[in-house]
């Protein structure tokens, strides 16, 4: 490469380019952090509704919950607004109560079940873990 610049000038230019790239990356990181902090501040002040994860856990005959033409599928985890999570939990609870009713059991039969699942930190072995499809209730 024929250049009118000396080796020292090329080295200085390369250092300048690296500084510019570092500045661009820092600006991107600063902007991303600012967005996260703004979202958190809005949530804390009650300007926006909190978002949470929810696992859809339905009885054997249920495969989805539909809300506003959106399907929440059995065994999947969704990030939803807190108000939607409350409604989904209520719907799942009612579905399990209905399942208990059609099986001739008490309304809270499925809520009373406790698995006490344990996992060994040394071996990774589990005990009392669910064995159904997707690791959900059996």
C-alpha positions, 0 to 999 in steps of 0.5 A, a space after each residue: 500500500 503506497 501511502 503518503 503517510 509515515 508509519 508514525 502518522 498511520 499509527 496515530 490514525 489507527 489509535 484515533 480510529 480505535 478511540 472513535 470506535 470505543 466512543 461509539 460503543 460507550 454511547 450505545 451502552 449508555 443509551 441502552 442503560 438509560 432506557 433500562 433506567 427510564 423503564 424502571 423509574 416509570 414502573 416505580 412511579 406507577 406510570 407503566 404497569 409492571 411486567 412479570 413472567 407466568 407459566 401456563 399450567 392447565 389441567 390435562 384437557 386444557 391446552 390454552 387460554 385465549 385472551 383478546 384473540 391471543 393464545 397462551 399455550 399450556 406449558 409455555 412461559 410468557 412475559 405479561 403485564 401484572 393485570 394480565 398475569 392476575 387474570 391468567 392465574 385466576 383462570 388457571 385456578 378456576 380450571 383446576 377447581 373445575 377439574 377437581 369438581 368433575 373428578 368428584 374431589 374437593 375444590 382445593 384438591 389440586 392446591 393442597 398437593 405439595 411435591 417438595 421437589 428436591 435436587 442434590 447440588 452434588 449429584 444433580 439427582 432430583 426427588 419428588 419431581 413432576 413426571 408429566 409432559 413438560 415437567 408440569 402437574 401429573 
